[in-house]
Amino acid sequence: MQTPQTDAQTDLLLSTAYNGKDRNAFLFGWTPQAELWNGRFAMIGFLAYLLWDLAGYSVARDVLHLIG
């Protein structure tokens, strides 16, 4: 008969289910963890650019103005 698992144990099992390592750990190299961090940083960058654009500064508009 199995003992009931706590939420912390369940979360640890789910986070390490892919390759036996914590999926949120920062590991160097081409790893699934790197793709997770890459996506997180991309979301932060997109949000930063969106806020920058809403503040009135637009890199895309300024570049197009210089070209045209």
PQR file with spaces between the fields and no chain letter, atoms N, CA, C, O and H, PARSE charges and radii, in Angstrom:
ATOM       1  N    MET     1       0.840   -1.172    0.000 -0.4000 1.5000
ATOM       2  CA   MET     1       0.000    0.000    0.000 -0.0000 2.0000
ATOM       3  C    MET     1       0.887    1.238    0.000  0.5500 1.7000
ATOM       4  O    MET     1       1.834    1.323    0.782 -0.5500 1.4000
ATOM       5  N    GLN     2       0.587    2.198   -0.874 -0.4000 1.5000
ATOM       6  CA   GLN     2       1.400    3.402   -0.989 -0.0000 2.0000
ATOM       7  C    GLN     2       0.972    4.440    0.035  0.5500 1.7000
ATOM       8  O    GLN     2      -0.196    4.533    0.413 -0.5500 1.4000
ATOM       9  H    GLN     2      -0.182    2.128   -1.509  0.4000 1.0000
ATOM      10  N    THR     3       1.956    5.217    0.471 -0.4000 1.5000
ATOM      11  CA   THR     3       1.634    6.308    1.385 -0.0000 2.0000
ATOM      12  C    THR     3       1.229    7.527    0.574  0.5500 1.7000
ATOM      13  O    THR     3       1.783    7.753   -0.501 -0.5500 1.4000
ATOM      14  H    THR     3       2.905    5.142    0.164  0.4000 1.0000
ATOM      15  N    PRO     4       0.288    8.311    1.051 -0.5600 1.5000
ATOM      16  CA   PRO     4      -0.117    9.509    0.307  0.2800 2.0000
ATOM      17  C    PRO     4       1.024   10.515    0.244  0.5500 1.7000
ATOM      18  O    PRO     4       1.767   10.695    1.209 -0.5500 1.4000
ATOM      19  N    GLN     5       1.150   11.161   -0.897 -0.4000 1.5000
ATOM      20  CA   GLN     5       2.221   12.124   -1.081 -0.0000 2.0000
ATOM      21  C    GLN     5       1.712   13.535   -0.789  0.5500 1.7000
ATOM      22  O    GLN     5       0.552   13.858   -1.041 -0.5500 1.4000
ATOM      23  H    GLN     5       0.547   11.015   -1.681  0.4000 1.0000
ATOM      24  N    THR     6       2.592   14.351   -0.262 -0.4000 1.5000
ATOM      25  CA   THR     6       2.238   15.743   -0.018 -0.0000 2.0000
ATOM      26  C    THR     6       2.364   16.529   -1.312  0.5500 1.7000
ATOM      27  O    THR     6       2.904   16.027   -2.298 -0.5500 1.4000
ATOM      28  H    THR     6       3.535   14.088   -0.057  0.4000 1.0000
ATOM      29  N    ASP     7       1.867   17.760   -1.311 -0.4000 1.5000
ATOM      30  CA   ASP     7       1.962   18.596   -2.502 -0.0000 2.0000
ATOM      31  C    ASP     7       3.410   18.877   -2.881  0.5500 1.7000
ATOM      32  O    ASP     7       3.743   18.915   -4.066 -0.5500 1.4000
ATOM      33  H    ASP     7       1.428   18.167   -0.511  0.4000 1.0000
ATOM      34  N    ALA     8       4.272   19.075   -1.892 -0.4000 1.5000
ATOM      35  CA   ALA     8       5.686   19.343   -2.176 -0.0000 2.0000
ATOM      36  C    ALA     8       6.337   18.145   -2.857  0.5500 1.7000
ATOM      37  O    ALA     8       7.127   18.316   -3.785 -0.5500 1.4000
ATOM      38  H    ALA     8       4.001   19.045   -0.930  0.4000 1.0000
ATOM      39  N    GLN     9       6.016   16.945   -2.410 -0.4000 1.5000
ATOM      40  CA   GLN     9       6.580   15.747   -3.045 -0.0000 2.0000
ATOM      41  C    GLN     9       6.044   15.594   -4.460  0.5500 1.7000
ATOM      42  O    GLN     9       6.784   15.230   -5.373 -0.5500 1.4000
ATOM      43  H    GLN     9       5.374   16.806   -1.656  0.4000 1.0000
ATOM      44  N    THR    10       4.765   15.869   -4.640 -0.4000 1.5000
ATOM      45  CA   THR    10       4.162   15.762   -5.965 -0.0000 2.0000
ATOM      46  C    THR    10       4.781   16.771   -6.915  0.5500 1.7000
ATOM      47  O    THR    10       5.088   16.435   -8.059 -0.5500 1.4000
ATOM      48  H    THR    10       4.163   16.165   -3.898  0.4000 1.0000
ATOM      49  N    ASP    11       4.975   18.027   -6.451 -0.4000 1.5000
ATOM      50  CA   ASP    11       5.594   19.054   -7.288 -0.0000 2.0000
ATOM      51  C    ASP    11       7.019   18.659   -7.667  0.5500 1.7000
ATOM      52  O    ASP    11       7.433   18.864   -8.807 -0.5500 1.4000
ATOM      53  H    ASP    11       4.726   18.301   -5.522  0.4000 1.0000
ATOM      54  N    LEU    12       7.758   18.106   -6.739 -0.4000 1.5000
ATOM      55  CA   LEU    12       9.127   17.683   -7.026 -0.0000 2.0000
ATOM      56  C    LEU    12       9.128   16.556   -8.055  0.5500 1.7000
ATOM      57  O    LEU    12       9.967   16.537   -8.955 -0.5500 1.4000
ATOM      58  H    LEU    12       7.421   17.939   -5.812  0.4000 1.0000
ATOM      59  N    LEU    13       8.202   15.625   -7.926 -0.4000 1.5000
ATOM      60  CA   LEU    13       8.126   14.529   -8.894 -0.0000 2.0000
ATOM      61  C    LEU    13       7.759   15.050  -10.273  0.5500 1.7000
ATOM      62  O    LEU    13       8.312   14.586  -11.271 -0.5500 1.4000
ATOM      63  H    LEU    13       7.520   15.639   -7.194  0.4000 1.0000
ATOM      64  N    LEU    14       6.841   16.003  -10.350 -0.4000 1.5000
ATOM      65  CA   LEU    14       6.445   16.543  -11.647 -0.0000 2.0000
ATOM      66  C    LEU    14       7.566   17.356  -12.281  0.5500 1.7000
ATOM      67  O    LEU    14       7.779   17.282  -13.491 -0.5500 1.4000
ATOM      68  H    LEU    14       6.393   16.379   -9.540  0.4000 1.0000
ATOM      69  N    SER    15       8.284   18.134  -11.470 -0.4000 1.5000
ATOM      70  CA   SER    15       9.338   18.974  -12.029 -0.0000 2.0000
ATOM      71  C    SER    15      10.557   18.164  -12.455  0.5500 1.7000
ATOM      72  O    SER    15      11.326   18.614  -13.305 -0.5500 1.4000
ATOM      73  H    SER    15       8.111   18.195  -10.487  0.4000 1.0000
ATOM      74  N    THR    16      10.745   16.990  -11.887 -0.4000 1.5000
ATOM      75  CA   THR    16      11.903   16.175  -12.260 -0.0000 2.0000
ATOM      76  C    THR    16      11.516   15.004  -13.156  0.5500 1.7000
ATOM      77  O    THR    16      12.353   14.153  -13.455 -0.5500 1.4000
ATOM      78  H    THR    16      10.120   16.625  -11.197  0.4000 1.0000
ATOM      79  N    ALA    17      10.278   14.952  -13.580 -0.4000 1.5000
ATOM      80  CA   ALA    17       9.809   13.809  -14.352 -0.0000 2.0000
ATOM      81  C    ALA    17      10.463   13.726  -15.728  0.5500 1.7000
ATOM      82  O    ALA    17      10.595   12.630  -16.272 -0.5500 1.4000
ATOM      83  H    ALA    17       9.597   15.643  -13.337  0.4000 1.0000
ATOM      84  N    TYR    18      10.877   14.860  -16.306 -0.4000 1.5000
ATOM      85  CA   TYR    18      11.383   14.840  -17.669 -0.0000 2.0000
ATOM      86  C    TYR    18      12.747   14.169  -17.770  0.5500 1.7000
ATOM      87  O    TYR    18      12.915   13.224  -18.540 -0.5500 1.4000
ATOM      88  H    TYR    18      10.769   15.751  -15.864  0.4000 1.0000
ATOM      89  N    ASN    19      13.716   14.646  -17.005 -0.4000 1.5000
ATOM      90  CA   ASN    19      15.061   14.081  -17.123 -0.0000 2.0000
ATOM      91  C    ASN    19      15.727   13.838  -15.773  0.5500 1.7000
ATOM      92  O    ASN    19      16.945   13.676  -15.693 -0.5500 1.4000
ATOM      93  H    ASN    19      13.579   15.414  -16.379  0.4000 1.0000
ATOM      94  N    GLY    20      14.934   13.815  -14.732 -0.4000 1.5000
ATOM      95  CA   GLY    20      15.486   13.534  -13.417 -0.0000 2.0000
ATOM      96  C    GLY    20      16.127   14.724  -12.739  0.5500 1.7000
ATOM      97  O    GLY    20      16.682   14.586  -11.649 -0.5500 1.4000
ATOM      98  H    GLY    20      13.945   13.947  -14.797  0.4000 1.0000
ATOM      99  N    LYS    21      16.064   15.901  -13.364 -0.4000 1.5000
ATOM     100  CA   LYS    21      16.628   17.117  -12.779 -0.0000 2.0000
ATOM     101  C    LYS    21      15.539   18.170  -12.692  0.5500 1.7000
ATOM     102  O    LYS    21      14.537   18.111  -13.405 -0.5500 1.4000
ATOM     103  H    LYS    21      15.613   16.013  -14.250  0.4000 1.0000
ATOM     104  N    ASP    22      15.750   19.121  -11.819 -0.4000 1.5000
ATOM     105  CA   ASP    22      14.786   20.194  -11.656 -0.0000 2.0000
ATOM     106  C    ASP    22      14.700   21.006  -12.943  0.5500 1.7000
ATOM     107  O    ASP    22      15.719   21.493  -13.432 -0.5500 1.4000
ATOM     108  H    ASP    22      16.564   19.169  -11.240  0.4000 1.0000
ATOM     109  N    ARG    23      13.496   21.159  -13.501 -0.4000 1.5000
ATOM     110  CA   ARG    23      13.333   21.865  -14.766 -0.0000 2.0000
ATOM     111  C    ARG    23      13.530   23.367  -14.627  0.5500 1.7000
ATOM     112  O    ARG    23      13.677   24.057  -15.636 -0.5500 1.4000
ATOM     113  H    ARG    23      12.668   20.763  -13.104  0.4000 1.0000
ATOM     114  N    ASN    24      13.536   23.895  -13.404 -0.4000 1.5000
ATOM     115  CA   ASN    24      13.766   25.319  -13.198 -0.0000 2.0000
ATOM     116  C    ASN    24      15.207   25.633  -12.858  0.5500 1.7000
ATOM     117  O    ASN    24      15.557   26.801  -12.691 -0.5500 1.4000
ATOM     118  H    ASN    24      13.417   23.335  -12.584  0.4000 1.0000
ATOM     119  N    ALA    25      16.048   24.624  -12.751 -0.4000 1.5000
ATOM     120  CA   ALA    25      17.455   24.853  -12.427 -0.0000 2.0000
ATOM     121  C    ALA    25      18.163   25.484  -13.624  0.5500 1.7000
ATOM     122  O    ALA    25      17.864   25.168  -14.776 -0.5500 1.4000
ATOM     123  H    ALA    25      15.763   23.675  -12.887  0.4000 1.0000
ATOM     124  N    PHE    26      19.095   26.370  -13.335 -0.4000 1.5000
ATOM     125  CA   PHE    26      19.864   26.987  -14.412 -0.0000 2.0000
ATOM     126  C    PHE    26      21.049   26.094  -14.740  0.5500 1.7000
ATOM     127  O    PHE    26      21.991   25.993  -13.954 -0.5500 1.4000
ATOM     128  H    PHE    26      19.337   26.626  -12.399  0.4000 1.0000
ATOM     129  N    LEU    27      21.006   25.447  -15.898 -0.4000 1.5000
ATOM     130  CA   LEU    27      22.084   24.572  -16.350 -0.0000 2.0000
ATOM     131  C    LEU    27      22.673   25.155  -17.630  0.5500 1.7000
ATOM     132  O    LEU    27      21.950   25.705  -18.462 -0.5500 1.4000
ATOM     133  H    LEU    27      20.241   25.529  -16.536  0.4000 1.0000
ATOM     134  N    PHE    28      23.967   25.032  -17.779 -0.4000 1.5000
ATOM     135  CA   PHE    28      24.643   25.567  -18.955 -0.0000 2.0000
ATOM     136  C    PHE    28      24.621   24.548  -20.091  0.5500 1.7000
ATOM     137  O    PHE    28      24.827   23.356  -19.862 -0.5500 1.4000
ATOM     138  H    PHE    28      24.554   24.585  -17.103  0.4000 1.0000
ATOM     139  N    GLY    29      24.374   25.013  -21.310 -0.4000 1.5000
ATOM     140  CA   GLY    29      24.414   24.140  -22.478 -0.0000 2.0000
ATOM     141  C    GLY    29      23.049   23.992  -23.111  0.5500 1.7000
ATOM     142  O    GLY    29      22.093   24.661  -22.720 -0.5500 1.4000
ATOM     143  H    GLY    29      24.207   25.981  -21.496  0.4000 1.0000
ATOM     144  N    TRP    30      22.966   23.108  -24.093 -0.4000 1.5000
ATOM     145  CA   TRP    30      21.727   22.863  -24.816 -0.0000 2.0000
ATOM     146  C    TRP    30      20.879   21.855  -24.041  0.5500 1.7000
ATOM     147  O    TRP    30      20.999   20.647  -24.244 -0.5500 1.4000
ATOM     148  H    TRP    30      23.743   22.565  -24.410  0.4000 1.0000
ATOM     149  N    THR    31      20.046   22.345  -23.178 -0.4000 1.5000
ATOM     150  CA   THR    31      19.224   21.493  -22.330 -0.0000 2.0000
ATOM     151  C    THR    31      17.780   21.973  -22.391  0.5500 1.7000
ATOM     152  O    THR    31      17.530   23.113  -22.782 -0.5500 1.4000
ATOM     153  H    THR    31      19.948   23.326  -23.013  0.4000 1.0000
ATOM     154  N    PRO    32      16.832   21.133  -22.017 -0.5600 1.5000
ATOM     155  CA   PRO    32      15.440   21.608  -21.939  0.2800 2.0000
ATOM     156  C    PRO    32      15.294   22.786  -20.979  0.5500 1.7000
ATOM     157  O    PRO    32      14.441   23.650  -21.184 -0.5500 1.4000
ATOM     158  N    GLN    33      16.115   22.828  -19.939 -0.4000 1.5000
ATOM     159  CA   GLN    33      16.067   23.940  -19.010 -0.0000 2.0000
ATOM     160  C    GLN    33      16.449   25.245  -19.704  0.5500 1.7000
ATOM     161  O    GLN    33      15.878   26.297  -19.416 -0.5500 1.4000
ATOM     162  H    GLN    33      16.808   22.126  -19.773  0.4000 1.0000
ATOM     163  N    ALA    34      17.410   25.173  -20.615 -0.4000 1.5000
ATOM     164  CA   ALA    34      17.837   26.364  -21.350 -0.0000 2.0000
ATOM     165  C    ALA    34      16.694   26.915  -22.187  0.5500 1.7000
ATOM     166  O    ALA    34      16.540   28.131  -22.303 -0.5500 1.4000
ATOM     167  H    ALA    34      17.874   24.318  -20.850  0.4000 1.0000
ATOM     168  N    GLU    35      15.897   26.041  -22.766 -0.4000 1.5000
ATOM     169  CA   GLU    35      14.757   26.494  -23.558 -0.0000 2.0000
ATOM     170  C    GLU    35      13.709   27.165  -22.681  0.5500 1.7000
ATOM     171  O    GLU    35      13.088   28.144  -23.096 -0.5500 1.4000
ATOM     172  H    GLU    35      16.021   25.053  -22.672  0.4000 1.0000
ATOM     173  N    LEU    36      13.508   26.651  -21.482 -0.4000 1.5000
ATOM     174  CA   LEU    36      12.576   27.295  -20.555 -0.0000 2.0000
ATOM     175  C    LEU    36      13.064   28.696  -20.195  0.5500 1.7000
ATOM     176  O    LEU    36      12.291   29.654  -20.223 -0.5500 1.4000
ATOM     177  H    LEU    36      14.013   25.856  -21.145  0.4000 1.0000
ATOM     178  N    TRP    37      14.351   28.812  -19.856 -0.4000 1.5000
ATOM     179  CA   TRP    37      14.891   30.123  -19.505 -0.0000 2.0000
ATOM     180  C    TRP    37      14.880   31.063  -20.709  0.5500 1.7000
ATOM     181  O    TRP    37      14.608   32.255  -20.561 -0.5500 1.4000
ATOM     182  H    TRP    37      14.978   28.034  -19.833  0.4000 1.0000
ATOM     183  N    ASN    38      15.171   30.543  -21.888 -0.4000 1.5000
ATOM     184  CA   ASN    38      15.146   31.365  -23.088 -0.0000 2.0000
ATOM     185  C    ASN    38      13.749   31.937  -23.312  0.5500 1.7000
ATOM     186  O    ASN    38      13.607   33.115  -23.639 -0.5500 1.4000
ATOM     187  H    ASN    38      15.392   29.575  -22.008  0.4000 1.0000
ATOM     188  N    GLY    39      12.729   31.120  -23.141 -0.4000 1.5000
ATOM     189  CA   GLY    39      11.362   31.594  -23.293 -0.0000 2.0000
ATOM     190  C    GLY    39      10.988   32.630  -22.255  0.5500 1.7000
ATOM     191  O    GLY    39      10.303   33.605  -22.562 -0.5500 1.4000
ATOM     192  H    GLY    39      12.844   30.163  -22.875  0.4000 1.0000
ATOM     193  N    ARG    40      11.434   32.422  -21.031 -0.4000 1.5000
ATOM     194  CA   ARG    40      11.142   33.387  -19.964 -0.0000 2.0000
ATOM     195  C    ARG    40      11.793   34.736  -20.258  0.5500 1.7000
ATOM     196  O    ARG    40      11.159   35.781  -20.115 -0.5500 1.4000
ATOM     197  H    ARG    40      11.991   31.630  -20.782  0.4000 1.0000
ATOM     198  N    PHE    41      13.060   34.708  -20.670 -0.4000 1.5000
ATOM     199  CA   PHE    41      13.746   35.958  -20.980 -0.0000 2.0000
ATOM     200  C    PHE    41      13.135   36.632  -22.206  0.5500 1.7000
ATOM     201  O    PHE    41      13.086   37.860  -22.271 -0.5500 1.4000
ATOM     202  H    PHE    41      13.575   33.858  -20.786  0.4000 1.0000
ATOM     203  N    ALA    42      12.673   35.857  -23.167 -0.4000 1.5000
ATOM     204  CA   ALA    42      12.013   36.431  -24.338 -0.0000 2.0000
ATOM     205  C    ALA    42      10.722   37.128  -23.931  0.5500 1.7000
ATOM     206  O    ALA    42      10.418   38.206  -24.442 -0.5500 1.4000
ATOM     207  H    ALA    42      12.712   34.859  -23.115  0.4000 1.0000
ATOM     208  N    MET    43       9.959   36.531  -23.022 -0.4000 1.5000
ATOM     209  CA   MET    43       8.723   37.172  -22.557 -0.0000 2.0000
ATOM     210  C    MET    43       9.019   38.470  -21.820  0.5500 1.7000
ATOM     211  O    MET    43       8.302   39.457  -21.983 -0.5500 1.4000
ATOM     212  H    MET    43      10.206   35.655  -22.607  0.4000 1.0000
ATOM     213  N    ILE    44      10.072   38.473  -21.010 -0.4000 1.5000
ATOM     214  CA   ILE    44      10.451   39.691  -20.299 -0.0000 2.0000
ATOM     215  C    ILE    44      10.877   40.771  -21.298  0.5500 1.7000
ATOM     216  O    ILE    44      10.500   41.934  -21.157 -0.5500 1.4000
ATOM     217  H    ILE    44      10.654   37.671  -20.878  0.4000 1.0000
ATOM     218  N    GLY    45      11.656   40.386  -22.299 -0.4000 1.5000
ATOM     219  CA   GLY    45      12.093   41.333  -23.319 -0.0000 2.0000
ATOM     220  C    GLY    45      10.933   41.895  -24.123  0.5500 1.7000
ATOM     221  O    GLY    45      10.905   43.088  -24.424 -0.5500 1.4000
ATOM     222  H    GLY    45      11.962   39.441  -22.414  0.4000 1.0000
ATOM     223  N    PHE    46       9.977   41.046  -24.472 -0.4000 1.5000
ATOM     224  CA   PHE    46       8.816   41.518  -25.223 -0.0000 2.0000
ATOM     225  C    PHE    46       8.012   42.505  -24.386  0.5500 1.7000
ATOM     226  O    PHE    46       7.588   43.541  -24.898 -0.5500 1.4000
ATOM     227  H    PHE    46       9.999   40.077  -24.228  0.4000 1.0000
ATOM     228  N    LEU    47       7.799   42.205  -23.122 -0.4000 1.5000
ATOM     229  CA   LEU    47       7.063   43.101  -22.237 -0.0000 2.0000
ATOM     230  C    LEU    47       7.809   44.416  -22.054  0.5500 1.7000
ATOM     231  O    LEU    47       7.191   45.481  -22.042 -0.5500 1.4000
ATOM     232  H    LEU    47       8.143   41.363  -22.706  0.4000 1.0000
ATOM     233  N    ALA    48       9.131   44.354  -21.912 -0.4000 1.5000
ATOM     234  CA   ALA    48       9.929   45.573  -21.767 -0.0000 2.0000
ATOM     235  C    ALA    48       9.816   46.441  -23.014  0.5500 1.7000
ATOM     236  O    ALA    48       9.666   47.659  -22.910 -0.5500 1.4000
ATOM     237  H    ALA    48       9.633   43.489  -21.922  0.4000 1.0000
ATOM     238  N    TYR    49       9.885   45.822  -24.196 -0.4000 1.5000
ATOM     239  CA   TYR    49       9.753   46.600  -25.430 -0.0000 2.0000
ATOM     240  C    TYR    49       8.357   47.183  -25.556  0.5500 1.7000
ATOM     241  O    TYR    49       8.203   48.325  -25.989 -0.5500 1.4000
ATOM     242  H    TYR    49      10.006   44.833  -24.280  0.4000 1.0000
ATOM     243  N    LEU    50       7.336   46.419  -25.184 -0.4000 1.5000
ATOM     244  CA   LEU    50       5.966   46.926  -25.253 -0.0000 2.0000
ATOM     245  C    LEU    50       5.799   48.142  -24.346  0.5500 1.7000
ATOM     246  O    LEU    50       5.208   49.140  -24.758 -0.5500 1.4000
ATOM     247  H    LEU    50       7.461   45.491  -24.831  0.4000 1.0000
ATOM     248  N    LEU    51       6.308   48.073  -23.126 -0.4000 1.5000
ATOM     249  CA   LEU    51       6.224   49.215  -22.210 -0.0000 2.0000
ATOM     250  C    LEU    51       7.022   50.398  -22.734  0.5500 1.7000
ATOM     251  O    LEU    51       6.592   51.545  -22.612 -0.5500 1.4000
ATOM     252  H    LEU    51       6.788   47.263  -22.792  0.4000 1.0000
ATOM     253  N    TRP    52       8.189   50.121  -23.320 -0.4000 1.5000
ATOM     254  CA   TRP    52       9.019   51.173  -23.909 -0.0000 2.0000
ATOM     255  C    TRP    52       8.256   51.863  -25.046  0.5500 1.7000
ATOM     256  O    TRP    52       8.289   53.087  -25.165 -0.5500 1.4000
ATOM     257  H    TRP    52       8.538   49.189  -23.419  0.4000 1.0000
ATOM     258  N    ASP    53       7.576   51.081  -25.874 -0.4000 1.5000
ATOM     259  CA   ASP    53       6.812   51.625  -26.988 -0.0000 2.0000
ATOM     260  C    ASP    53       5.622   52.431  -26.489  0.5500 1.7000
ATOM     261  O    ASP    53       5.323   53.490  -27.040 -0.5500 1.4000
ATOM     262  H    ASP    53       7.549   50.086  -25.778  0.4000 1.0000
ATOM     263  N    LEU    54       4.944   51.954  -25.467 -0.4000 1.5000
ATOM     264  CA   LEU    54       3.803   52.683  -24.915 -0.0000 2.0000
ATOM     265  C    LEU    54       4.229   53.994  -24.252  0.5500 1.7000
ATOM     266  O    LEU    54       3.429   54.923  -24.139 -0.5500 1.4000
ATOM     267  H    LEU    54       5.186   51.093  -25.019  0.4000 1.0000
ATOM     268  N    ALA    55       5.478   54.066  -23.818 -0.4000 1.5000
ATOM     269  CA   ALA    55       5.988   55.291  -23.207 -0.0000 2.0000
ATOM     270  C    ALA    55       6.325   56.346  -24.264  0.5500 1.7000
ATOM     271  O    ALA    55       6.643   57.484  -23.920 -0.5500 1.4000
ATOM     272  H    ALA    55       6.128   53.312  -23.910  0.4000 1.0000
ATOM     273  N    GLY    56       6.256   55.979  -25.542 -0.4000 1.5000
ATOM     274  CA   GLY    56       6.484   56.946  -26.609 -0.0000 2.0000
ATOM     275  C    GLY    56       7.775   56.755  -27.365  0.5500 1.7000
ATOM     276  O    GLY    56       8.038   57.484  -28.321 -0.5500 1.4000
ATOM     277  H    GLY    56       5.997   55.054  -25.822  0.4000 1.0000
ATOM     278  N    TYR    57       8.578   55.808  -26.972 -0.4000 1.5000
ATOM     279  CA   TYR    57       9.829   55.527  -27.667 -0.0000 2.0000
ATOM     280  C    TYR    57       9.641   54.268  -28.492  0.5500 1.7000
ATOM     281  O    TYR    57       9.306   53.211  -27.957 -0.5500 1.4000
ATOM     282  H    TYR    57       8.364   55.215  -26.196  0.4000 1.0000
ATOM     283  N    SER    58       9.855   54.381  -29.795 -0.4000 1.5000
ATOM     284  CA   SER    58       9.663   53.222  -30.646 -0.0000 2.0000
ATOM     285  C    SER    58      10.880   53.028  -31.541  0.5500 1.7000
ATOM     286  O    SER    58      11.174   53.862  -32.398 -0.5500 1.4000
ATOM     287  H    SER    58      10.127   55.240  -30.229  0.4000 1.0000
ATOM     288  N    VAL    59      11.570   51.941  -31.336 -0.4000 1.5000
ATOM     289  CA   VAL    59      12.738   51.642  -32.159 -0.0000 2.0000
ATOM     290  C    VAL    59      12.311   51.422  -33.609  0.5500 1.7000
ATOM     291  O    VAL    59      12.939   51.947  -34.528 -0.5500 1.4000
ATOM     292  H    VAL    59      11.331   51.264  -30.640  0.4000 1.0000
ATOM     293  N    ALA    60      11.259   50.658  -33.813 -0.4000 1.5000
ATOM     294  CA   ALA    60      10.795   50.364  -35.172 -0.0000 2.0000
ATOM     295  C    ALA    60      10.376   51.652  -35.889  0.5500 1.7000
ATOM     296  O    ALA    60      10.744   51.843  -37.048 -0.5500 1.4000
ATOM     297  H    ALA    60      10.749   50.232  -33.066  0.4000 1.0000
ATOM     298  N    ARG    61       9.620   52.534  -35.239 -0.4000 1.5000
ATOM     299  CA   ARG    61       9.180   53.777  -35.858 -0.0000 2.0000
ATOM     300  C    ARG    61      10.374   54.684  -36.158  0.5500 1.7000
ATOM     301  O    ARG    61      10.428   55.311  -37.216 -0.5500 1.4000
ATOM     302  H    ARG    61       9.321   52.379  -34.298  0.4000 1.0000
ATOM     303  N    ASP    62      11.330   54.755  -35.230 -0.4000 1.5000
ATOM     304  CA   ASP    62      12.499   55.615  -35.450 -0.0000 2.0000
ATOM     305  C    ASP    62      13.349   55.104  -36.602  0.5500 1.7000
ATOM     306  O    ASP    62      13.853   55.902  -37.393 -0.5500 1.4000
ATOM     307  H    ASP    62      11.286   54.247  -34.370  0.4000 1.0000
ATOM     308  N    VAL    63      13.520   53.787  -36.715 -0.4000 1.5000
ATOM     309  CA   VAL    63      14.299   53.209  -37.818 -0.0000 2.0000
ATOM     310  C    VAL    63      13.599   53.460  -39.144  0.5500 1.7000
ATOM     311  O    VAL    63      14.250   53.826  -40.123 -0.5500 1.4000
ATOM     312  H    VAL    63      13.111   53.138  -36.073  0.4000 1.0000
ATOM     313  N    LEU    64      12.286   53.272  -39.194 -0.4000 1.5000
ATOM     314  CA   LEU    64      11.552   53.526  -40.437 -0.0000 2.0000
ATOM     315  C    LEU    64      11.580   55.005  -40.805  0.5500 1.7000
ATOM     316  O    LEU    64      11.599   55.343  -41.989 -0.5500 1.4000
ATOM     317  H    LEU    64      11.758   52.975  -38.399  0.4000 1.0000
ATOM     318  N    HIS    65      11.584   55.885  -39.817 -0.4000 1.5000
ATOM     319  CA   HIS    65      11.655   57.321  -40.084 -0.0000 2.0000
ATOM     320  C    HIS    65      13.028   57.686  -40.662  0.5500 1.7000
ATOM     321  O    HIS    65      13.118   58.533  -41.551 -0.5500 1.4000
ATOM     322  H    HIS    65      11.568   55.610  -38.855  0.4000 1.0000
ATOM     323  N    LEU    66      14.083   57.059  -40.168 -0.4000 1.5000
ATOM     324  CA   LEU    66      15.416   57.332  -40.682 -0.0000 2.0000
ATOM     325  C    LEU    66      15.597   56.810  -42.093  0.5500 1.7000
ATOM     326  O    LEU    66      16.298   57.423  -42.899 -0.5500 1.4000
ATOM     327  H    LEU    66      14.010   56.371  -39.447  0.4000 1.0000
ATOM     328  N    ILE    67      14.964   55.670  -42.401 -0.4000 1.5000
ATOM     329  CA   ILE    67      15.090   55.074  -43.733 -0.0000 2.0000
ATOM     330  C    ILE    67      14.294   55.883  -44.760  0.5500 1.7000
ATOM     331  O    ILE    67      14.782   56.158  -45.856 -0.5500 1.4000
ATOM     332  H    ILE    67      14.395   55.173  -41.746  0.4000 1.0000
ATOM     333  N    GLY    68      13.076   56.258  -44.400 -0.4000 1.5000
ATOM     334  CA   GLY    68      12.183   56.935  -45.343 -0.0000 2.0000
ATOM     335  C    GLY    68      12.247   58.372  -45.324  0.5500 1.7000
ATOM     336  O    GLY    68      11.535   59.032  -46.080 -0.5500 1.4000
ATOM     337  H    GLY    68      12.680   56.035  -43.509  0.4000 1.0000
